[in-house]
Amino acid sequence: MRKFKILCVILLTTFLVSVFFDLISNMIAGLYLGESTSEVILNSGADYASYLYMDVDANSSLQSSEFINQKDGNRMLVFPHNVSIFDLDACNQNRSFSEKFLYWAIYFMNFLSLIIYIAIIVLFIWVMRVFIKSEVFNRKIVSLLCSIGWLFVILGVLVSLCNLLRIYLVSSEISIVGLEFTYRNVVDWSTIIIGLVVLVNTEIISQATAIKDENDLTI
């Protein structure tokens, strides 16, 4: 049992560190993106719309992707797979009611995803504390793990729906020569799979807990 508790502490520490660095890396990426685009956007003096981190497929007609290798002076073609786009004339667009509804749906799902993400972190810390302080096979652990598993599945579905709506809306509003928005990475498979794995492990723990309870009653 002591070895198991040590592993729980290591897992909890690793999880918290990964969450922290994930948040920090996203903040740094956002700062770099804002710094690299702020001068152009501020000088334009226009209201703009941003479409961040969109998956795209590029082809040979993307002439602006030619760069020079600073090491040897060779010409290179760079084909992006993920881009951020800023529409500097967005104030001139008159969106329909359905488009506005979809945008609000995306905002709501993003907010709901954030709440679920925080709930998963809180429940995970709670589970680890219960693991460390008490027995593994009890109903409280099963209930908490089941909640975490379903929250991961719901989070994966929400993120996938947001990706789908974002790409649909951007594709309907923007067309750039050489770039095509793709649905290739719409489904957040990793989050959904994590949720299913947690649910499977929860069922195993649930069966073990039931056997333990039967044995305790027998004794």
HELIX and SHEET records of a PDB file:
HELIX    1   1 ARG A    2  SER A   44  1                                  43    
HELIX    2   2 GLN A   63  SER A   65  5                                   3    
HELIX    3   3 ALA A   90  ASN A   92  5                                   3    
HELIX    4   4 PHE A   97  LYS A  133  1                                  37    
HELIX    5   5 ARG A  139  GLU A  173  1                                  35    
HELIX    6   6 TRP A  189  THR A  218  1                                  30    
SHEET    1   A 3 ASN A  82  ASP A  87  0                                        
SHEET    2   A 3 ALA A  49  ALA A  58 -1                                        
SHEET    3   A 3 LEU A 179  PHE A 181 -1                                        
SHEET    1   B 2 GLU A  66  ILE A  68  0                                        
SHEET    2   B 2 ARG A  75  LEU A  77 -1                                        
END                                                                             
